[in-house]
Amino acid sequence: MPEAHRPQHPRWLAAAALVVALCAVAVIPTVPQSTQTGIYLAFSWLAIVPTLYGLRHSPPRLRNQWRLIFAAILLGAAGNTIHLWLPNQGIIDAVASLLLLTAAAGLVIKRGGNDYSGLIDASLAAFSLGGLMWVLILQPRMATSDLNSAEAAALAAIVLLLCGTWGALIRLVETDRNRTRALRLLLVALTFNLAGFVLTGWGGQPARIIAVMSFMVAYIALSVVGFDPSMRRLARPEPQRHDRLSFTRLTLLGLALSVPAIVNAILLAIGKPVDATFSILVGVVMVPLVMLRIGLLAANRDRLAAALAVEADHDPLTGLLNRRAFTEALDRELKSPRDCTLIFCDLDDFKRVNDRFGHAAGDRLLIEIADRLRQSVRADDHVGRFGGDEFLALLRNCGPDRVAGAVERVRSALAQPFEGSLDGVSVGASLGAVVSEAATRDGTDVDDLIRAADEAMYAQKQIVPIKGPMDQPVERTFPRP
């Protein structure tokens, strides 16, 4: 539903709930561990309420992401409850974190659909920094923690994947022109969630307490997102961004890609084994991202090349072939074993239209004439703008037996009255048609045929005074018998 029709809640109630939640976070270091566990458990279950609210009021494009968030929060709360009686093996936490991670990644893709290259660069950089942090700082601390190898590997995967998603979210916030509050709250939630897992890997009682506080702040930020009206704007993609791989970005991307090799070299130099989890994640995550980045660059290069080719061959106002491209097409046709017809169209007294209605009206008239010419010929024929108010149409495989009907279609299309913004504008046109038969074409070049069509057009101007909107065309065969 529109934001204006969403239920409004008293601001003092939301502010009071936020203050109570932050106070609960602040007292965590001062209470016994059993109380800490109770507060954290209450937080995890209470977070279901705003998450469910966000699911019910989210736009359709974000519905799947909020389903994942709701499932993750519900699973996390159930896991925290189960851990009161059963040992925490980390499986439930890992699944809940992966659900949140998938939701965040889906949001990044929907929100940043016009900036995939920037998102990939940011993700690769953050993933590489996370790898450095894990291998050089956290992994040595794992020896003193009570985590087994499977739990350590799961924690490493969560931390590194969260780092990659965190980098993409930072890119979204950086490019967010509207400063969407919900997007920044999501970044806060993901940041504290990541900090909680990092502190879990650090080990020790102080780190454990701070990790609990970080997870609680993440719950608070995510809860606020569910109630924030700006949440609906998260479904709107940002405007298209140009993929400019500058020297700085290329250097940073190269450094990010070299991190795995640097990390492994450092480990080997100090006599430690290469971290298997990190190496596997590099292959599973970084390599596909790099391949996708290269594919996007290649696709962008092809689009630019195609756009430049179109710009080089087409008139910028009408979109027709320009003079050079048209003469090249005509030259190719004259070398083929087919008859063809060239129509020269000149607008009569076009300067009067510009003087009376303005140049903007004159431009609209030229665009309308170009559209009518395009629609009056076949798909494999060519239409070009030869000069200011002069047009050419090349009718392929059109000999003396077909020229009358083809030229009549062009004349009829141009004779229709103008409507809309051109209502009241009247202009005549002179047509000259020249048939080039393949059997008698020896020595005929492009300039000869265009000159003959031009002469046929001027012959019409001299024969018939310009009174109606369009006049009967003059048709000739070239070379003349």
N, C-alpha and C positions, 0 to 999 in steps of 0.2 A: 504494500500500500504506500501511497505517497507519504513523504515525511510529515507533511502538514496534518495528515490524518492519523498519525501514530499516537497511541495513548501517551499522555503527558504525565510525568510523575513529579511530585514536589521536589524541588532542588534540595531543600533542606534534608529530606529523607535520604536522598542519594549521598549527600555530603556527610550526613551522620553515619551512614553505613560504611563509607570510605574511611572516616576517622576511626571508627571502632576496629575495622580490619587492620589499619596501620598500627594501631595501639597493640593489637594482638601480636602483630609481627615484632613490635619493639620489646615486648615482655618475654619473648622466647628465651633469650639468654639468662633470664633471671629466675626461671621456674624449673622444677625438676623435670627429668626426661619423660616421666610418665605424663606430666601435664603438657609438655611439648607435643608428645604423641597425640594427646586428646585434641589439642588446639589444631594441629595439622590435619587430623582426621575430620574435624568439624569443617575446616576450610575446604577440604576436598569434596565433601558432600554438599556444602552450601554453594559451591561454584556451579553445581548442576543447574540451579535456578536461572541465573542470567544466561547460561549457555542454552538452555531450553528456550528462553525468551528470544535470544538471538536467532535460534533456528526457526522459530515460528514467524518472526518478522523480517527475516533476511530476504533479499531479492532472489528470484528463481535462479539466477546465474551463480549465486553463492550457496545455494541450498545444500549441495553435496559437501562443500567444505565445512559447513556448520554441522552437518550430520557426523562427519569425521571428528570434529572437535567435541561434539556431545558424547560420541562413543568413547573418545579418549578420556574425557573427564569422568564419565561413569565407570569406565574400566579402572582408572586410577583410584577412584574412591573405593571401589570394591576391593582392589588390591591392597590398599592401605588397611582396610578392615580385616581382610584375610591374614595379613602379616601380624596381626595381634596374636594369633594362635599358631600360625605356621611360619617357618623360616622364609625370609625373603630371598628367593633365588634370582630375582631381577628379571624374570621372564615377563611378568605382567607389566612392570614398569617399562620394559623395552618395547612391548607391543603398543602400549599407550603412547609412548614417545614417538614411535613410528607413525601412528595415526595422526598425531599433531603435526608431525613433520610433513606427512602427505597433504594434510589440509593447507599448511603454509605454502608448500610447493605449488599446489593447485591455485591458491590465491595469487602467488607470484606470476604464474603463467597467464591467468585471466587478466590481472591488472597490468602486467608488463608485456602484453602480447605484441605491442609495437616496438619493443626494445629488447628483443631476445639476445642480441649480441652483447649489449651492455650488461644484461642479467648474467649471461654466461661468464663474461670477464670478471664481474664482481664475485660470482660463486667460486670460480677457480682461484682467485686471489685469497678469498676467505678460507677456502678448503685447504690451500697450501699453508697458510698461517696456522690453521688448526692442526695440521699434520706436524708442523715444527713444534708447536706447543705440546702436542701429545708425546712425540718421540723424545724430545730433549728435556721436558719438564715433568710431565705427568707419568710417563711410563717408569722412570726411575723410582717414583714414589709408590708405584703399585707393589713393589717388593715388600713394603712395610704395612700394606693394607691387608684386610681379611678377604679380599675378592679372589675367587679362583680364576683360572685362565679363561673359562667360558664367559664369566661375568665381566672380566676385563676386556675381552674382545667385543662383547656387546656394548660396553660403555664406550670403547674407542669408536665403534661404528656410529653410535648416537652422537657423540661429540663432534666427529668430523662431518657428518651429514647436517647437523644443526649449524655448524660453522658455514657450510656452503649455502644453506637457506638464509642464514643471517646476513651473509654478504649480498644476496639478491634482494632481501628486504631493505637493506641500507640503500641499494641502488634505487629502489622504488621511492623511498622517502626523499632521496636526493633530487629525483626528477619530478616529484609531486608539486605541481604548480599551485594547487589549491590548499596545500598544507592540511590534508585530511587528518583529523585528530585520531580517528579509528586506526588508520595505518600506522601512526606513530605509537599508539598504544600496543598494537600487535608487535611492533619492533621491541618495545619495552618488555612485553611478555616473553618473547623469544630470547631476548638478551638475558633476563634473569633465569629463564629455564636452562639456558646454556651454562650460565654461571653455576647453577645448582649442580649440574652434572660434572662440571670441572672440579668443583669443590668436593664432590663425592669421590672422584678419582684421587684427589690430593690426600685424603685420609686424615685421621685424627679427629678428636672431639671438637675443637674449635671450628675446624672446617665443616664438620657435620652439622653443627648448629647454624652456621652461616648458610650452608646449603639449604637447610629447612626454611630459613627466612627467605632465601632467594626464590624457592619454589612457591612460597606463600605470596610473595609480591607478584610472581608470574600469574598466579590464580587471580589476584586482585585486578591486574591489568586486563586479563582476558575477560573477566566479569564486566568491567567497565565497557569494553568493546561491545558486549552483547546488548547493553542499554543505550549506547551512543547512537544518536540519529545519523551521524556521518558514516556509520557502518554500511549504509546502503550505497554510498558512493564508491565503495571498494570494488563494486562490479563494473565500474566504468573504466575501460582501458584508457591509458594515457595517450596523448596524440603521437602520431608517427614521429620517430626520431631518426635522423640520418646516421647511418653506420659508418662513422669516420674512425678508422683505426689509425690514430695518430702515433707519432714516434714514442710518446710517453706511454700510451696504452700498450703498444707493441712491446716495449721494454718490460713493463710490469707483467704482461702476459708471459713473456719469456722467462722472467724470474720465477713466476708461479709454477711454470712447467718444469723448471729445473730443481725445484725443492725436493721432490722424491730422490733424485740422484744425489743431491747434497746431503740429505738426511742419511741415506744409506752409506755414503762415503764417510761421514762423521762416525757412524756406528762402527763401521769396519776399522776406522783409524784408532778408535779407543778400545778395540778388542771386544766389542759387543755384537751379538747376533742381529741381523736385519729383522725389523719388526714385520712379522707376517701379515698382521691385520692391516697395517698401513699400506703395505705393498699390494694387497688384494683390493683394498678400496681405491687405490690409485688406478688400477686396471679397470675396475667396475664403474667408477664415477668419472675420473678425470679424462681418461681416453675417449669415452663417448662424447663428453662435453667438448673436447678439443675437436673431434671429428665434426660435431654439429656446428661448432664455430667456423671451421673451415668451409663447411657446406653453405652456411649463411653468407660468408664473404663471397663465395663463388656465385651464389644466386644473386647477391646484390650487384656484383660486377656485371653479370649477364643482363640484369634489369637496366643498369646504367648504360651499357653498350646498346641495348635495344632502344632506349629512350633517345640516346644521341643519334642513332641511325634514323629514327623517325623524325627527329628535329632537323637533321641534315637534309632529309628528302621531302619534307612537307612544309607548306605555307603555314606560318604561325597563326594567321587569322582564320582561314577557312578550313585548314586541315587537309586541303588537296595537295597533290604532288606539286612541288615547286618547279620552276622552269627547267632547272638542270635535270632533276629526276624524270620529268616528263619527256624531255628530249632523249634521254637515255632509253626510256621505255619505247619510244617511237623508233629509235635507231634499231633496237632489237627486233621490233616487229617488222621493219622494212627488210631485215635479213632473213625473215622466215618465209616459208613457201605458201603463205596465206594472203588473201586479199584483206585490205583494211580500209577504214574510212576515218578521215580526220575532220572534225567539226570545229570551226573557229567561231566563238561567240563574243560579241562586243556589246556592252551596254550602251544605249544611246542616251546622251544628255545626262550622264551620271553626275557630272559636276553640279547640275541644278539641284539634285537631291542633297548633296553635301551643303550647298549654299542655303537651301531653304529649310532643311530639317536638321542640319548639323552633321558633323563627321561620325558621331556615334550611330546615328540612323544609317549613314552610309555604310558603316562597318556591318551593321545588322543585315542590311540589304545584300551585301556581298556574301555573308554567311548563308543567307536564305537561298540565294542563287546557287551557291556551291552545293547545298544540300539537295536542291531540286535536280541539278545536273547529275549528282551521284545516284539519285533514286531513279533517274530516267534511263540509265544504261545498265548493262549486265554486270555481274560481280567480277568477271575477268577483264572488263574494259578499264580504261584509265581516264581519269579526269584531272586536269591540272590548272593552276592559275598561272597564266602567261605573263600578265602585267597587272596594272592597277585595276582596271575593270574589264580585262580580257581573259577569256577562259578557253581551254582546249579540251576536246574529248576525243579519245582514240578508241574506235570501235573495232575490235579484233574480229577476224574472220567475217567481215562484212563487205560484200562486193556490190556490184551494180544492182543485183536483184533484191538486195535487202536494204539498201541505203535509204529509200524513200520512207519505209516504215520506221526505221531507226531514228531518222532525223525528225519525223513527225512526232515521235514520242518526246524527244527533247523539246521541240517547239511547244507542244501542248503543256508540258510540265512548267515551262517558263511563263506561259501565257496566263496561268492561274492568278487571280487577284491576291494581294498580300493581306494578311490578317494580323491581329494582335498589335504589337507595338509598331508594326509597319502599316497599319490601317491608314489609308489615305495617300500612301506613297505609290506613285506610278512611274514606271520606267520601261522604255522599249529596249529591244535587243535585236541585233542583226546577226544572222547565222549564215555561214558559208561552209559548205560541205564538199570535200574532195575525196574521191575514191582512188585508192592506189591498188591496181591489179598486179598480182604477182607475176603474171605472164609478160607484162610490158614494163616492168619496174627497173630494168637494167640502168644503172647510173643515177637513179633517183636517190637523193640524200634527204636528210631531215630538213634542212633549210629550204630545199626546193618545195617539199610538200607543205610546210608551214606557210611559205610565201604564196603558194597557190590557194590555200584555204583562206588566207588573209585577203587575197585579191577577190575571191568569190564573195567574201563577206562585204567588202567595199562595193562590189558590183550591186549587191542588194540595196545598200544605202542609196546608191544613185538611181536605181530603178524605181523604188517605192519610197515616197516621202514617209517619214516617221510620224504616224498618227496614232496607231493602235499600240497596245502594250507589246505585241510581238508581230513580226512580219514573216511572210513566206520566205523560207531559205532558198538560196541559190545553190544548186548542186552541180558539180562538175566531175569529170573523170580526169585523172592525172597519171601519166603524161597525156596531154590533149592529143586526140587522133589527128 
